[in-house]
Amino acid sequence: MQEPVLQLRDICKKFVGVIALDHVSFTLSKGEILALLGENGAGKSTLMKILSGLYPYGSFEGDIILNGKKQRFHSPREAEKAGIAMIPQEISLELDLSITENIMLGKRPQKRTGFIDWKKAHETAKALLNELGISSIDVKMPARSLNSSMQQLVSIARALYCKPHILILDEPTSCLTQSETEVVFSAIRKLKKNGVSCLYISHKLNEVFTLCDRVVVLRDGQYVSEYAQDMFEGDAIIHDIVGKALDTYEKHIRAIQPKEILRVDHFAVAHPYSYGKMIVEDASFSLYEGEILGLCGLVGSGRSELLGSIFGAVPKLRGTLTLEGKRVKVRQPADAKKIGIGMLTEDRKKDGIVACLSVRENVSLTILKALKKGVFLNKEKERGLVNEYIQRLRIKTTGTETRIGTLSGGNQQKAIVAKWLATEMKVLILDEPTRGIDVGTKREMYQLIRTLAQNGLSIIVASSEMSELLQLCDRFAILAGGRIKTIISGKQATEELLLKECSQL
Amino acid sequence: MQTCKTLWKRFWNMQESGVILATMIFILIITCVNSVFLTPDNLSNVLRSTGFTLLTTLGITLVLISGGLDLSVGSVYALGGTVCAKCLVAGVPLWISVLCGLLSGIVVGIVNGFIIVKLNIPPLIVTLGMMYIARGVVYVMTQGVPVYPLPDEFKALEQSSVIGSIPNVVVLSLVLAVLTNILMKRTALGRQIYAVGGNADAARISGINVGRTKMFVYILTGVLAALTGILMTSRLGSAQALAGQGYEMTVIAAAIIGGTSTYAGVGTVLGSVLGALFMEVLSNSLTLLRISVYWQNIVIGVVLIVAVIIDTYRRVLMSKREINELK
């Protein structure tokens, strides 16, 4: 093996009450592309934050050894100086600035007079892009005019400006299509030839297998295993990522009558970030009455977009929706509400709660029409109804008049569920129902979802946590490559199988 | 003692407590210094100008709560008055003329709302443009010359009093304030306006027609601004091209001093009534104190900023306490 560039020794990091990293050690060689694999919460991003100086020296234990020397990074700037550059998950370019300005952001060369030396800036930018194998591009163009793979390459070029030895890439292909991914890969391979080492984080195993020299698997903050390129084997690695303990989850396998309530046919949805592309190309599936259907997919597979388009929150390009055997048209959420579809969105702060209003006003937001008595709202009925839901869902609040913004995340989430239960809908869509919720409330939420299904409500759940879906769902629809690839029954499903299908192995 | 304390606490928790206190303090000071303030003539003056401010402040309050802004009200004020006066001079019957004036406000409101909602252009820009356009229309119509003479029965609209000696505009603005308050507190539409301002995305997801709700507040504000202009024309006996310049700022300031949040989603009609009253008491007392008009603007500016600072910090304190209570 080649000389090690980076060694991590016994890295430990604790947050209040949680051990995020537990004696993690590994090495990275010169010119190597090392993939870091693990589920959400395995500790990958914590490790990368330590390495890039976001968690300063002293806030963790263990050593970072770079080229044989121990390093103490107090800030991202120091890590950058030492030659470690990180490219964040989401493309963070200033779209209205030129390519040069984006690459040289904050480091523009100055003339003696204090003015920017534009000539030098453009030349440097060109040279950096050249390193990535791009020569035919006008660096004076605004970044907006580039497609997403080029934008991603521009952010890599920005990182190259301080001549790093080590490049950290966090899910660089999550918004790219297959052919765009190839462009980025060939650039990374070119860097490798020039002796740059890469730490590559991704959920997409098939990409990892084609690009990386070695993988390291983390689970629950611990180093689990590593595989060299000639040892790559999907099943073994998935097994390591998932771990054994999780299969002991109690699955609730119920006998569901396959009586179709909702049918989604040939849905296509535009990509939210890159113009002219589709994130969902042709998705079809059906939902049975009283069942909980899990929608599985990796980051960037278009889970939220598909669910949003069923509900009318996201415009769809094509596709038909059939509810109880009748074709229905849903152009906006109001239409969905009318025919009995409700939705809990992914980000409750963004479009779930109205933070400055009370719990009462939030819960009744969907049923204002039903609460009308003549021209006025029937406030007594409203208060009674809201109180009923507070008790039924055990929402922890001082009363109906408490501002919802002051409640904890889990209770806000329950209030949003209450808002839809009040509408007496037939289909409930839950997008990441337990994101950012503590464990206790999570369990309550699971119980609630199951009870609702037992009472005949049909539910679609999407979650990035496979274990969560396994505990909840009766059937699983796998969304990959813009299509529903396959349907897996509750009996067959294991975390490994789901992950494998999602990764398109 | 105990009841006194809880009363005080309830008062302090009211959104309007700040402006009530400030108004009372001003009235107290001014009555001590200059006894003219409490004379019926002066009070009637203060109330009348409060009425003129309040009418449009009601609309602006709803616009601000819904997360929007309307800078065109000063020009619509002039437009409403001019359209009405032009009709009257041309011999159109009184009520139809008034209706035409109001209609001009509705048209402006619809155009504002349409561009903001359907074309998704920021309200600041749309209504700033409309401010110039409506003012321009007034200039074109009048060629800068006041429109008069107007019939006596039209002048009587504002200049006579239906109830005792209380100016008509005061009665009308209070009636409309009560109606607006009911709208905001007790109807679905009012709740929708709060929700749209608090979080438009969440409102849309909940199945609320956000566009229609926004449309409504702009149209209402247009009508109210035109109504104010018509009444002022009746009071002055002529329509002026320059009428209502700077009026948009006065009403926005009144709403904000009354506790309407510039972050949208928060505000009450009662607060805006008090805000309008405070603005007029302030300028009246400054005049009675013989403080020059030039200085008055400085005072109003300072008061506006201080009001928002106090309001912001009160809100922070209150939400901290709410969280503590929950724990």
Boltz contact constraints between the chains, C-beta under 6 A:
constraints:
  - contact:
      token1: [A, 313]
      token2: [B, 205]
      max_distance: 6.0
  - contact:
      token1: [A, 333]
      token2: [B, 204]
      max_distance: 6.0
  - contact:
      token1: [A, 333]
      token2: [B, 205]
      max_distance: 6.0
  - contact:
      token1: [A, 333]
      token2: [B, 207]
      max_distance: 6.0
  - contact:
      token1: [A, 334]
      token2: [B, 207]
      max_distance: 6.0
  - contact:
      token1: [A, 337]
      token2: [B, 207]
      max_distance: 6.0
  - contact:
      token1: [A, 345]
      token2: [B, 205]
      max_distance: 6.0
  - contact:
      token1: [A, 350]
      token2: [B, 201]
      max_distance: 6.0
  - contact:
      token1: [A, 351]
      token2: [B, 201]
      max_distance: 6.0
  - contact:
      token1: [A, 351]
      token2: [B, 202]
      max_distance: 6.0
  - contact:
      token1: [A, 351]
      token2: [B, 205]
      max_distance: 6.0
  - contact:
      token1: [A, 352]
      token2: [B, 202]
      max_distance: 6.0
  - contact:
      token1: [A, 354]
      token2: [B, 195]
      max_distance: 6.0
  - contact:
      token1: [A, 354]
      token2: [B, 198]
      max_distance: 6.0
  - contact:
      token1: [A, 354]
      token2: [B, 199]
      max_distance: 6.0
  - contact:
      token1: [A, 354]
      token2: [B, 202]
      max_distance: 6.0
  - contact:
      token1: [A, 356]
      token2: [B, 198]
      max_distance: 6.0
  - contact:
      token1: [A, 356]
      token2: [B, 265]
      max_distance: 6.0
  - contact:
      token1: [A, 356]
      token2: [B, 266]
      max_distance: 6.0
  - contact:
      token1: [A, 357]
      token2: [B, 198]
      max_distance: 6.0
  - contact:
      token1: [A, 365]
      token2: [B, 195]
      max_distance: 6.0
  - contact:
      token1: [A, 365]
      token2: [B, 206]
      max_distance: 6.0
  - contact:
      token1: [A, 366]
      token2: [B, 206]
      max_distance: 6.0
  - contact:
      token1: [A, 366]
      token2: [B, 207]
      max_distance: 6.0
  - contact:
      token1: [A, 368]
      token2: [B, 188]
      max_distance: 6.0
  - contact:
      token1: [A, 368]
      token2: [B, 191]
      max_distance: 6.0
  - contact:
      token1: [A, 372]
      token2: [B, 188]
      max_distance: 6.0
  - contact:
      token1: [A, 375]
      token2: [B, 187]
      max_distance: 6.0
  - contact:
      token1: [A, 376]
      token2: [B, 186]
      max_distance: 6.0
  - contact:
      token1: [A, 377]
      token2: [B, 186]
      max_distance: 6.0
  - contact:
      token1: [A, 377]
      token2: [B, 188]
      max_distance: 6.0
  - contact:
      token1: [A, 398]
      token2: [B, 325]
      max_distance: 6.0
  - contact:
      token1: [A, 398]
      token2: [B, 326]
      max_distance: 6.0
  - contact:
      token1: [A, 406]
      token2: [B, 322]
      max_distance: 6.0
  - contact:
      token1: [A, 406]
      token2: [B, 323]
      max_distance: 6.0
  - contact:
      token1: [A, 406]
      token2: [B, 326]
      max_distance: 6.0
